[in-house]
Amino acid sequence: MDAARLHAAALRLRQSVEGQRVLLVDDIFTTGATFHTVGKRLIIEWGAVEVRGLVLARAPNRS
């Protein structure tokens, strides 16, 4: 979760997303923490109305 917070804190936008729908793209999905944290920041701090995710691969469960 700490890594997810660092990713979200490092995010800089080139233009406003206020009132927009945003598509987050990631190469690999593991826990979903990064998607959750970044998506939450996009909505709460930057005013996006919707955030969806697209993932190219999912990491296998490590049980």
JOLINSUL-V839922 format. One record per pair of residues at least 4 apart in sequence whose ideal C-beta (glycine too) atoms are under 8 Angstrom apart, sorted by the first residue. I is the first residue (numbers start at 1). GAP is how many residues later the second one is. Records with the same first field share a line. If there is no record, write none. Layout:
BEGIN
I = GAP + GAP
END
This chain:
BEGIN
1 = 4 + 32 + 36
2 = 4
3 = 4 + 30 + 31
4 = 4 + 29 + 30 + 32 + 33 + 34
5 = 4 + 32
6 = 4
7 = 4 + 27 + 30 + 31
8 = 26 + 29 + 30 + 32 + 33
11 = 27 + 30
13 = 4 + 33
16 = 4 + 30 + 31
17 = 5 + 25 + 29 + 30 + 31
18 = 28 + 29 + 30
19 = 28 + 29 + 30
20 = 28 + 29
21 = 27 + 28 + 29 + 30 + 31
22 = 17 + 20 + 26 + 28 + 29 + 30
23 = 28 + 29 + 30 + 31
24 = 11 + 14 + 15 + 18 + 27 + 28 + 29 + 30
25 = 28 + 29 + 30 + 31
26 = 8 + 9 + 27 + 28 + 29 + 30
27 = 28 + 29 + 30
28 = 27 + 28 + 29 + 30 + 31
29 = 6 + 24 + 26 + 28 + 29 + 30
30 = 28 + 29
32 = 4
33 = 4
34 = 4
35 = 4 + 18
36 = 4
37 = 4
38 = 4 + 13
39 = 4 + 12 + 14
40 = 4
41 = 4 + 5
42 = 4 + 6 + 9
43 = 4 + 5 + 6 + 8
END
